[in-house]
């Protein structure tokens, strides 16, 4: 289910900074992005540039994107953040997330014309440049990019109201291993 983003006033500054965030993202080379580890969900075509991994800052990555790092620092309860790319023709199969303590958000940075959208539950919404979605990742969802070019968003998670950083969801083993490797290599 999509959540009304207006109930989170701290997201307003992030929305206003979307062009600066996009500019920093566009300076990153393709080699900076890594395929998301759960390949069974999508095959090929989905890659990420991690900034914060389940509460651990990736300092080298954040240093490459200082305006983005500043905007993210204004989000209370931020647990995860990164740039997420889907090349043309990518489909992330229907799935449910495992992290029950957070809401997920997508800030559209580069959104091609065409069939490029996110379905959460029974609702489907196309991404828009500068547009922001907040949704419950534990609800069945899927994403696709059937346009002719790459879609890029700033993906981030923040604590749901009433939750604390002391509450930890167990990560799937392949995700935990990738997070350990990425944070070790980048810090």
C-alpha positions, 0 to 999 in steps of 0.5 A: 500500500502507498502511504501519504508522504505529506504526513512526513514533513521531513521529506519536503526538503528532500523533494526540493533537493531532487535536482541536486541529488540527480546531478550527483547521481549522474556523475557516478560511473556505471561501474559504481553500481552493483547488481542487487544480490537477489537476482531471482527477483529480476534476472538482470538489469537492476543495480544499486549504488549504496549510501547507507546499508541497514543503519551503516553509513557507507562513508566513501559513497556518501563523500561522492554525493555530499548534497545527497548525504546532507539531504539524507541526514535530515531524515529521522530514522534513516536505515537504508539509502542508495541510488537504484537503476533499472535498465530498459526491459527490467521487471522485478517480479512480485515479492514482499520485503522482510523489513517490518520496521520501516517504510520505503520511499522512492524519489524519481531522478531519471524517469523515461517516457513509457511504461515504467511503474511500481505496483504495491498491492492493487495500486500502480503508479508511474514514477515522475522526476522529482516525485516521491512515493512512500510505501509499505515494502512488506505488501506484495509489490513489483516494478518494471521499466518497459521504456526505452532507457534507464530509470533511476530513483533514490531509494531509502527506508526510514523508521515507521512511526512508533518504531526504534532503531533498537528493533532489528529485522533479520536480513536474508543471508545473501543480503547480509553478506552483500551488506557486510562486503559493501560496507567493508569495501567502502569504508 
